[in-house]
Amino acid sequence: MKIFTISGRCLAAPPPADWREQLAQMLGSKPRRIGTWAELGLFGALRCMADAGETTLPQEAQIWLGSRRGTHAATADVLEQLRDDLPMPLAFLQTQPSQLLALLAAQMGWQGHACFMAGASPQALLRLAAAQASQGGVLLGWVDEMEGGESNWLRLLPCDTTAGRDVSAMPAAAMFSGQASHLRLAHGGPEAE
């Protein structure tokens, strides 16, 4: 079993009405040439990092990003453009989910392992991230722009349970609840709870 401490979080499902203004304030200016999906992800990730009291990640940390539909809206726009001609270059770039990972790494001045996974559940993403996590932990996000949008992020650090402390950890299914301070993952798959 692995236990992670949640050192920071952003639970924005849906995001606040002024999330774009908050993002511009965090960045120092309004983001340019990125789509709504990437903006929404950047907003949640930076809020989560601020909640954790961090401005960058350790080199050995990892970023894991998941989405039920990914850049669905941008992809639909590009497909519509294809009916008449080639899509505009910036429109095509907005269909690439990894654009968010590159923007986030650049904003934090960080280099390391970052991964995007579409279509799975947040719990499946967490299990994969946990299996590869090192002492630097994980910045884990789940972003969707459909149905009002969501940008849920957790900054997870491995919890040392050898010190004999009693850690009350919640199962992975409770990962985006505001009450969880620690998450518990069973080895080999979903927990039987």
Secondary structure, 3 states (H helix, E strand, C coil): CEEEEEEEEEEECCCCCCHHHHHHHHHCCCCCCCCHHHHHHHHHHHHHHHHHCCCCCCCCCEEEEEECCCCHHHHHHHHHHHCCCCCCHHHHHCCCCHHHHHHHHHHHCCCCEEEEEECCCHHHHHHHHHHHCCCCCEEEEEEECCCCCEEEEEEEEECCCCCCCCCCCEEHHHCCCCCCCEEEECCCCCCCC
